């Protein structure tokens, strides 16, 4: 693990693990064990302990751990190693590279923001400018400008995966500069509550953190990713096929069940019917493949 179960990146993975465990693909009795957040040599040492124990067929290294896996994969050729997200490299063989792109639900959040804003100023607060964050931010603004070309952007990067004080500071500055809707990827919704404006969450349904302000969230769903990994492991173990790890990132979008758009919960009644209908129509088009949201990895900038 890289962030801990309080963080959506890890929390959504565990939820998916439990669902896949209950589904019993190929009749398998799946057991799993997770670590506390670890990085660098500590993460590599934990992977080695798992590998040397002989108890684990798949080691899911849930973040940027290519360097650590590179030192282990050839020593343990029967173990399937997984790395996740930006900053990794595809090593092939028994290393697989899973990606999670949430740009499609982020586009829908942008449409909502573009329709609901009164100031035409939207804010985004995020941890870092990296590919699998930039894609969501750019899609958010693309959705907003698709319905409201007058939108102005405010973007701030905290520079940390967890810094509530700085996240609040940056969100407050954006609100002071006129933002009346904020896409919060750094988890502090207090400024939205104080200003009584709408916020959006990221990576999991975050409504419970601030029910009065969080209208919806992007949601990561790892079930298809895990199923894909298990199928590759099964083909190797049961059918004798060699591992064929991917060299480029592999991801599942909304149409494949890999990303979702969180419910409105108690705030649904505050949305005009025509806006809800518009978003539902777009969601259906994305899920069917009729509407394709481009992946834009460029660093988002304030206007």
Helices and strands as residue ranges (DSSP letters): H 8-23, G 25-27, H 40-53, E 58-61, H 66-70, E 80-84, E 95-98, H 103-116, E 121-126, H 131-147, E 152-157, H 164-176, E 181-184, H 190-195, E 198-201, G 207-209, E 214-220, H 223-239, G 254-256, E 259-261, G 265-270, H 273-288
